[in-house]
Amino acid sequence: MILELLNLVLGIVFGFLHKGKEDYYLLLKNGVVVGLGLGIIFVLAADYLYPGGISFDFSILGIPGIFIEIFLFLVIFIIGSFIGDKLEVMAGR
């Protein structure tokens, strides 16, 4: 759960600091690239550096499980980036 929350917070910060408000296509495109990179790093860290409890674990399914984990991190980051963009609009930046 620690890495998921960190990923969500990073997504919120990314969405809040992203230039141009309500450009959802560009935010989605850039968020996918950054989220995919972070997802790969977090999954490798969770599965190989710190196994046992800092993230959800689908590695028992083998290679498909690793792709599922990366996809879930990507979705969490995208959700966070849209939340951050909404916070930016509400803050009037």
C-alpha positions in Angstrom: 0.0 0.0 0.0 2.9 2.4 0.5 3.9 2.4 -3.1 0.4 2.9 -4.3 -0.1 5.9 -2.1 3.2 7.3 -3.2 2.2 6.8 -6.8 -1.1 8.6 -6.2 0.6 11.5 -4.6 3.2 11.7 -7.4 0.3 11.7 -9.9 -1.5 14.5 -8.0 1.7 16.6 -8.0 2.3 15.9 -11.7 -1.3 16.9 -12.6 -1.0 20.0 -10.4 2.3 21.2 -11.9 1.4 20.2 -15.5 1.3 23.3 -17.7 -2.1 24.2 -19.2 -5.3 23.5 -17.4 -7.9 21.2 -18.8 -5.8 19.9 -21.7 -6.9 16.4 -20.9 -5.4 14.7 -24.0 -1.9 16.1 -23.4 -2.2 15.3 -19.7 -3.3 11.8 -20.5 -0.5 11.3 -23.0 2.2 12.6 -20.7 0.7 10.9 -17.7 0.9 7.5 -19.5 4.5 8.0 -20.3 5.5 9.1 -16.8 3.1 6.6 -15.1 4.5 3.7 -17.2 8.0 4.6 -16.1 7.1 4.9 -12.5 5.0 1.7 -12.7 8.0 -0.3 -14.0 10.3 1.2 -11.3 7.8 0.6 -8.5 6.9 -3.0 -9.6 10.6 -3.9 -9.8 11.2 -2.4 -6.4 8.2 -4.1 -4.8 8.9 -7.5 -6.3 12.7 -7.7 -6.2 14.2 -5.2 -3.8 11.6 -5.2 -1.0 9.5 -8.3 -1.4 6.7 -8.9 1.1 4.2 -6.3 1.8 4.9 -2.8 0.5 2.7 -3.2 -2.6 0.0 -5.5 -4.0 1.6 -8.6 -5.4 0.5 -10.4 -8.6 3.9 -11.8 -9.3 2.7 -15.3 -8.3 1.0 -15.2 -11.7 4.4 -14.9 -13.4 4.9 -12.5 -16.3 1.2 -11.6 -16.8 1.0 -10.7 -13.1 3.9 -8.3 -13.5 2.1 -6.6 -16.4 -1.1 -6.4 -14.3 0.9 -4.7 -11.5 2.4 -2.2 -13.9 -1.1 -1.5 -15.4 -2.5 -0.9 -12.0 0.2 1.6 -11.1 -0.4 3.3 -14.4 -4.1 3.7 -13.7 -3.4 5.0 -10.2 -1.0 7.6 -11.6 -3.4 8.7 -14.2 -6.2 9.1 -11.7 -3.8 11.1 -9.5 -2.8 13.4 -12.4 -6.5 14.2 -13.2 -7.1 14.9 -9.5 -4.1 17.2 -9.5 -5.4 19.0 -12.6 -8.8 19.5 -10.9 -7.0 20.9 -7.8 -5.1 23.3 -10.0 -8.3 24.6 -11.6 -9.9 25.0 -8.1 -6.8 26.8 -6.9 -7.0 29.2 -9.8 -3.5 28.8 -11.0 
